[in-house]
Amino acid sequence: MKRTHLPLNGMRVFDAAARHLSFTRAADELAVTPAAVGQQIRALEDTLGVVLFRRTTRGLELTPEAEGGLSALRDGFLQFEEAVRAMQAGQSSKSLTIAAPRDVVQKWLMPRLAAIAAADGDLRFVLLTTDDGVDFAQANLDLAIRWGDGPGEHEGEAIESEGLVTVAASADAPDIAIGWTGAAEDGAPAIRVADAGLAIDAAIAGLGRAIVPELLAAADIAAGRLVAIGDARPSREGYWLVAPLPQWRQKKVRTLVEILTR
C-alpha cells in the first residue's frame, strides 16, 4: 500500500500551536517567527483540506477537526521518539562486527582484540573473514579492514606500517621465492600460496623467502620465528580500517579505530 506523504514539519508546528493556543508562544518554542508559524499552519490546512484554528475574542481555539486528530498526532510523535531511541541504542552496544582478510585476522587483529576485550569484559566481537568486496548492508558490519591505496568509497583510516619486508626462517634460508595472491611480484615465484599469512607460515617452515606486509610479519619477527632480510620498504598500498559514514560516526567504531591505530 502506498504511504501518504506526511507533512511532518507542519504537524510539529501544529502541535506546538495547539499546546499554547498561540502562534507567538509556539514560535518562541520553535525558534521561528510568528509569521512562519502562521505560514506552516495555513500550508498544513491546505494540504489536509480542513481548518485547524479559529480566532475568537479570547484568542485561538481548536476546531473539532483539529481536536479529533491531536491525540493520535501526539501519540505518533511519542512513537517517533521511541524509534529514534531504538535506532540510537546500537551506538551504545558493546558488540561490533568486523570483516577482514583471513591473514589479517590471524596475524594482527585477533591478538589486539584479545587485549581490548581483556580490558573491557562487556565487549563482544563478531569476526568475518573476507578477501573480496565487503557489503556492509548485507553483512550488518560495523567496520572492515581492506588492502589498498586508500579507503575507496568509504570513510577510513590507514593502519600505520613500515610497508613490505622480506622474511625467512633464518638469514641463510634458501633463496626460493614464496608468492601470495594479491602481491606485486617480479617473475613467477617457486611457491605460491593464497595470502600473505600463509606466505609467512611457509617462510617459518623454511620453504624460502617471502615479501609480505610488515604489519603481518612483525609479531613473528619479534618472537624470533622469522628474520627480516634487509630493511622494510615503503608500499603504495597498505591496510585500511573502513566503514560507510553512518557506521564510521558510531562512538563504538570511533573508539575501536582509535585503539587499533595507536
C-alpha positions in Angstrom: 0.0 0.0 0.0 1.3 3.4 -1.0 2.0 5.6 2.1 0.5 9.1 2.3 3.1 11.8 2.3 3.2 13.2 5.8 3.8 17.0 6.3 5.8 16.3 9.5 7.2 19.8 9.9 3.8 21.4 9.6 2.3 18.9 12.1 5.2 19.6 14.5 4.2 23.3 14.3 0.5 22.5 14.7 1.3 20.5 17.9 3.2 23.5 19.4 0.5 26.0 18.4 -2.3 23.6 19.8 -0.5 23.3 23.2 0.0 27.0 23.6 -3.1 28.2 21.6 -0.8 31.0 20.5 1.3 31.4 17.3 3.6 33.7 19.2 4.4 31.3 22.0 4.7 28.4 19.6 7.2 30.5 17.6 9.2 31.1 20.7 9.3 27.4 21.4 10.3 26.5 17.9 12.8 29.4 17.5 11.0 30.8 14.4 8.8 33.9 13.8 5.0 34.0 14.4 4.6 34.7 10.7 6.5 31.4 9.9 4.2 29.5 12.3 1.1 31.0 10.5 2.5 30.1 7.1 3.1 26.5 8.2 -0.4 26.2 9.7 -2.0 27.6 6.5 0.0 25.2 4.4 -1.0 22.3 6.6 -4.7 23.3 6.4 -4.4 23.5 2.6 -2.8 20.0 2.5 -5.3 18.4 4.8 -8.3 20.3 3.5 -9.5 21.3 7.0 -9.5 24.4 9.2 -7.4 23.8 12.4 -7.8 27.0 14.3 -10.5 29.7 14.8 -9.7 33.2 16.0 -12.1 34.4 18.7 -12.2 37.4 21.1 -10.4 35.2 23.6 -7.7 34.1 21.2 -7.2 30.9 19.3 -9.5 27.9 19.5 -9.1 24.4 18.0 -11.7 23.3 15.6 -13.4 19.9 16.1 -11.3 18.5 13.2 -8.1 19.6 14.9 -9.2 18.2 18.3 -10.1 14.9 16.6 -6.6 14.3 15.3 -4.5 15.9 18.1 -4.3 12.9 20.4 -3.3 10.5 17.6 -0.7 13.0 16.4 0.9 13.3 19.9 0.9 9.5 20.2 2.7 9.4 16.8 5.4 11.8 18.0 6.0 9.7 21.0 6.4 6.7 18.7 8.9 8.7 16.6 10.9 9.4 19.8 10.8 5.7 20.7 12.0 4.8 17.2 14.9 7.3 17.5 15.9 5.9 20.8 15.8 2.4 19.5 18.0 3.3 16.5 20.5 5.1 18.7 20.7 2.2 21.2 23.1 0.4 18.8 25.7 3.1 19.3 25.9 2.3 23.0 26.0 -1.5 22.5 29.2 -3.4 23.2 29.0 -5.6 20.2 31.0 -5.0 17.0 31.0 -7.0 13.8 34.3 -6.7 11.9 35.3 -8.1 8.5 38.9 -8.6 7.4 41.1 -10.9 5.3 41.9 -14.2 7.0 45.6 -13.5 7.4 44.9 -10.0 8.9 42.5 -11.6 11.4 45.0 -14.3 12.4 48.3 -12.4 12.3 47.3 -8.9 13.5 43.7 -8.3 14.5 42.9 -11.2 17.0 45.8 -10.5 19.4 44.7 -6.9 19.6 41.1 -7.6 20.1 42.0 -10.1 22.8 43.9 -7.3 24.7 41.0 -4.9 24.2 38.4 -7.5 25.4 40.6 -8.2 28.4 40.4 -4.6 29.4 36.6 -4.5 28.9 34.8 -7.7 29.7 31.5 -6.5 28.3 32.8 -6.2 24.7 31.7 -8.7 22.1 33.2 -9.2 18.7 31.9 -11.0 15.6 34.7 -11.6 13.1 34.1 -12.3 9.4 36.8 -13.3 7.0 36.7 -12.0 3.5 39.1 -11.5 0.7 36.5 -10.0 -1.7 34.5 -6.8 -1.6 32.7 -6.1 1.6 28.9 -5.5 1.6 28.2 -3.6 4.8 24.4 -3.7 4.5 24.2 -7.4 3.7 26.7 -8.5 6.5 25.5 -5.9 9.0 29.1 -4.8 9.5 30.4 -2.1 11.8 34.0 -2.0 10.4 36.2 -3.7 7.8 39.9 -3.9 7.1 40.9 -3.8 3.4 44.2 -3.8 1.5 44.6 -1.0 -1.0 45.9 2.5 -1.6 43.0 4.2 0.2 39.6 3.7 1.8 37.8 3.5 -1.5 34.2 4.6 -1.4 34.0 4.6 2.4 35.4 6.6 5.3 38.7 5.2 6.5 42.0 5.5 8.3 45.3 3.8 7.4 46.9 1.4 9.8 50.5 2.5 10.3 53.1 0.2 8.9 56.7 0.1 7.6 55.5 -1.3 4.3 56.8 -4.5 2.9 59.5 -6.7 4.3 61.4 -9.8 3.1 61.2 -12.5 5.7 62.7 -16.0 6.1 63.2 -18.6 8.9 66.9 -17.6 9.0 69.4 -15.4 7.2 70.7 -18.4 5.3 67.3 -19.7 4.2 67.2 -20.9 0.6 66.6 -18.1 -1.9 63.3 -19.6 -3.1 60.6 -17.0 -3.7 57.3 -17.6 -1.9 54.5 -15.6 -3.6 50.9 -14.9 -2.5 47.7 -13.9 -4.2 47.4 -10.1 -4.4 51.1 -9.4 -4.2 53.0 -7.4 -6.8 55.8 -9.8 -8.0 58.7 -9.8 -10.4 58.5 -13.1 -12.2 56.8 -16.3 -11.2 57.5 -17.4 -7.6 58.6 -21.0 -7.0 55.9 -21.4 -4.3 52.5 -19.7 -4.4 50.0 -19.6 -1.5 46.6 -18.0 -1.0 47.5 -15.0 1.2 50.3 -13.2 3.0 49.7 -15.1 6.2 50.3 -18.4 4.5 53.4 -16.9 2.9 54.7 -16.1 6.4 53.9 -19.6 7.6 55.7 -21.1 4.6 58.7 -18.9 5.4 58.7 -20.0 9.0 58.6 -23.6 7.8 61.8 -23.0 6.0 60.4 -23.2 2.4 62.0 -20.0 1.3 61.7 -16.2 1.4 58.5 -14.1 1.2 57.9 -10.4 0.7 54.9 -9.6 2.9 53.3 -6.6 4.7 55.5 -5.8 7.7 52.3 -5.3 9.7 51.5 -9.0 9.5 55.1 -10.3 10.0 56.0 -8.0 12.9 54.8 -10.4 15.7 56.7 -13.4 14.2 59.8 -11.3 13.8 59.6 -10.1 17.4 59.1 -13.7 18.6 62.2 -14.9 16.7 60.2 -17.2 14.3 61.3 -15.1 11.4 64.1 -12.8 10.5 63.9 -9.7 8.2 66.2 -9.8 5.3 67.2 -6.2 4.7 65.2 -3.2 5.6 61.4 -2.8 5.1 60.5 -0.7 2.0 57.6 1.6 1.7 54.5 0.4 -0.2 51.9 2.5 -2.0 49.3 0.0 -0.7 48.5 -0.9 2.9 45.8 -1.9 5.3 42.9 0.5 6.0 40.1 0.5 8.5 37.0 1.4 6.6 33.2 1.9 7.0 30.4 3.9 5.4 29.8 7.2 7.1 26.9 6.2 9.4 28.9 3.3 10.9 32.1 5.4 10.9 30.4 8.0 13.1 29.3 5.5 15.7 31.0 6.0 19.1 31.9 2.4 19.5 33.5 2.3 16.0 35.4 5.5 16.5 36.8 4.2 19.8 37.9 0.9 18.3 39.6 2.7 15.3 41.5 5.0 17.8 42.8 2.0 19.7 43.8 0.0 16.6 45.6 2.9 15.0 47.7 3.9 18.1 
